[in-house]
Amino acid sequence: MSTAAAEGNVAGRLSFVDRYLAVWILAAMAVGLGLGRLVPGLGEALSRVTVTGLSLPIAVGLLVMMYPVPAKVGYDRLGTVVRDRRLLLPSLLLNWIVGPALMFALAWLFLPDLPAYRTGLIIVGLARCIAMVIIWNDLARGHREAAAVLVALNSVFQVIAFSALGWFYLSVLPGRLGLERAGLDVPVWQITRSVLVFLGIPLAAGYLTRRIGERTKSRAWYGSTLIPRIGPLALYGLLFTVVVLFALQGDAITSRPLDVARIALPLLAYFAVMWAGSMALGRAVGLDHPRATTLAFTAAGNNFELAIAVAIATFGASSGQALAGVVGPLIEVPVLIGLVHVALYARRYFTAPAAPAPQEDPARV
């Protein structure tokens, strides 16, 4: 089948919501901004009840968004991914060496006179992907099992390395370079709790859904009947999360547009460089398109829920660091939606995969 025909088939299988997702996200942003600007006290009300430092509505939206994708993962194929060094080693390099260093450099390059925003961006760079990236990877036809493994790996490293990297990039390295230092005292339990809530709960729920569904019915029934019913929850959860995020910061975003624009510039550069560089690296080391796509999205995405929680807990909800953390996903969402389309187009440059493509899972819809 030609690449063009394959793209046509993929587009034909997309639901109405999937096909016009960029439109719905822009609409969700507009609704959230309008609510945050026009309804007095809405942001304070939404943030009054929190889960691991995040507003409860955001936490609920993230959990609903995350649940369907782990339910689609073929867990019997994870062993093959774990043994794939061409994927795992570049992922570790990009996520834990290149990504934080690049965000540090961009933050100082674009925001040398705004230390609060600069610190917030560095924290975003340290918080590697565990949540929304699974949605982007799925939409871009990335390798679902590989994404599950890389996200789990990032979660483990996050618990181990986040505090140490924060100390290095906010205190040690600036001191060595003669730059202004900042402090970041983040308890390991706070990071662990965020990972357990926003990754552990949906992964466990998705795994149990698949195991119980296939045992009580059949694999064919699970893929053809149950998954189409729960699959749309991912995008509904995403849209709800976007609305709440914009509503929480609607007043700050609309009242400080120049600050938001300055924060957005290094983020745009970061997403573009990390995604394109990772995609090129994946192709260079011989990965097929699904695995290269997974490598690119897991390297470019960030764990914004952890970054926001850390910024709020350390510097306060109204701080510049917290605003920079919130602007992160507001820029990331539309940019990575655009990169989903770029990834689908890039399949024509992966005509000779190094290994046979995996068998299509009947639950992949």
Secondary structure in CASP SS format (residue, H / E / C, confidence):
PFRMAT SS
TARGET T0000
AUTHOR 0000-0000-0000
METHOD secondary structure of the structure
MODEL  1
M C 1.00
S C 1.00
T H 1.00
A H 1.00
A H 1.00
A H 1.00
E H 1.00
G H 1.00
N H 1.00
V H 1.00
A H 1.00
G H 1.00
R H 1.00
L C 1.00
S C 1.00
F H 1.00
V H 1.00
D H 1.00
R H 1.00
Y C 1.00
L H 1.00
A H 1.00
V H 1.00
W H 1.00
I H 1.00
L H 1.00
A H 1.00
A H 1.00
M H 1.00
A H 1.00
V H 1.00
G H 1.00
L H 1.00
G H 1.00
L H 1.00
G H 1.00
R H 1.00
L H 1.00
V C 1.00
P C 1.00
G C 1.00
L H 1.00
G H 1.00
E H 1.00
A H 1.00
L H 1.00
S C 1.00
R C 1.00
V C 1.00
T E 1.00
V E 1.00
T C 1.00
G C 1.00
L E 1.00
S E 1.00
L H 1.00
P H 1.00
I H 1.00
A H 1.00
V H 1.00
G H 1.00
L H 1.00
L H 1.00
V H 1.00
M H 1.00
M H 1.00
Y C 1.00
P H 1.00
V H 1.00
P H 1.00
A H 1.00
K H 1.00
V C 1.00
G C 1.00
Y H 1.00
D H 1.00
R H 1.00
L H 1.00
G H 1.00
T H 1.00
V H 1.00
V H 1.00
R C 1.00
D C 1.00
R H 1.00
R H 1.00
L H 1.00
L H 1.00
L H 1.00
P H 1.00
S H 1.00
L H 1.00
L H 1.00
L H 1.00
N H 1.00
W H 1.00
I H 1.00
V H 1.00
G H 1.00
P H 1.00
A H 1.00
L H 1.00
M H 1.00
F H 1.00
A H 1.00
L H 1.00
A H 1.00
W H 1.00
L H 1.00
F H 1.00
L C 1.00
P C 1.00
D C 1.00
L C 1.00
P H 1.00
A H 1.00
Y H 1.00
R H 1.00
T H 1.00
G H 1.00
L H 1.00
I H 1.00
I H 1.00
V H 1.00
G H 1.00
L H 1.00
A C 1.00
R E 1.00
C C 1.00
I C 1.00
A C 1.00
M C 1.00
V H 1.00
I H 1.00
I H 1.00
W H 1.00
N H 1.00
D H 1.00
L H 1.00
A C 1.00
R C 1.00
G C 1.00
H C 1.00
R H 1.00
E H 1.00
A H 1.00
A H 1.00
A H 1.00
V H 1.00
L H 1.00
V H 1.00
A H 1.00
L H 1.00
N H 1.00
S H 1.00
V H 1.00
F H 1.00
Q H 1.00
V H 1.00
I H 1.00
A H 1.00
F H 1.00
S H 1.00
A H 1.00
L H 1.00
G H 1.00
W H 1.00
F H 1.00
Y H 1.00
L H 1.00
S H 1.00
V H 1.00
L H 1.00
P H 1.00
G H 1.00
R H 1.00
L C 1.00
G C 1.00
L C 1.00
E C 1.00
R C 1.00
A C 1.00
G C 1.00
L C 1.00
D C 1.00
V C 1.00
P C 1.00
V H 1.00
W H 1.00
Q H 1.00
I H 1.00
T H 1.00
R H 1.00
S H 1.00
V H 1.00
L H 1.00
V H 1.00
F H 1.00
L H 1.00
G H 1.00
I H 1.00
P H 1.00
L H 1.00
A H 1.00
A H 1.00
G H 1.00
Y H 1.00
L H 1.00
T H 1.00
R H 1.00
R H 1.00
I H 1.00
G H 1.00
E H 1.00
R H 1.00
T H 1.00
K C 1.00
S C 1.00
R H 1.00
A H 1.00
W H 1.00
Y H 1.00
G H 1.00
S H 1.00
T H 1.00
L H 1.00
I H 1.00
P H 1.00
R H 1.00
I H 1.00
G C 1.00
P C 1.00
L H 1.00
A H 1.00
L H 1.00
Y H 1.00
G H 1.00
L H 1.00
L H 1.00
F H 1.00
T H 1.00
V H 1.00
V H 1.00
V H 1.00
L H 1.00
F H 1.00
A H 1.00
L H 1.00
Q H 1.00
G H 1.00
D H 1.00
A H 1.00
I H 1.00
T H 1.00
S H 1.00
R C 1.00
P H 1.00
L H 1.00
D H 1.00
V H 1.00
A H 1.00
R H 1.00
I H 1.00
A H 1.00
L H 1.00
P H 1.00
L H 1.00
L H 1.00
A H 1.00
Y H 1.00
F H 1.00
A H 1.00
V H 1.00
M H 1.00
W H 1.00
A H 1.00
G H 1.00
S H 1.00
M H 1.00
A H 1.00
L H 1.00
G H 1.00
R H 1.00
A H 1.00
V C 1.00
G C 1.00
L C 1.00
D C 1.00
H H 1.00
P H 1.00
R H 1.00
A H 1.00
T H 1.00
T H 1.00
L H 1.00
A H 1.00
F H 1.00
T H 1.00
A H 1.00
A H 1.00
G C 1.00
N E 1.00
N C 1.00
F H 1.00
E H 1.00
L H 1.00
A H 1.00
I H 1.00
A H 1.00
V H 1.00
A H 1.00
I H 1.00
A H 1.00
T H 1.00
F H 1.00
G C 1.00
A C 1.00
S C 1.00
S C 1.00
G H 1.00
Q H 1.00
A H 1.00
L H 1.00
A H 1.00
G H 1.00
V H 1.00
V H 1.00
G H 1.00
P H 1.00
L H 1.00
I H 1.00
E H 1.00
V H 1.00
P H 1.00
V H 1.00
L H 1.00
I H 1.00
G H 1.00
L H 1.00
V H 1.00
H H 1.00
V H 1.00
A H 1.00
L H 1.00
Y H 1.00
A H 1.00
R H 1.00
R H 1.00
Y H 1.00
F C 1.00
T C 1.00
A C 1.00
P C 1.00
A C 1.00
A C 1.00
P C 1.00
A C 1.00
P C 1.00
Q C 1.00
E C 1.00
D C 1.00
P C 1.00
A C 1.00
R C 1.00
V C 1.00
END
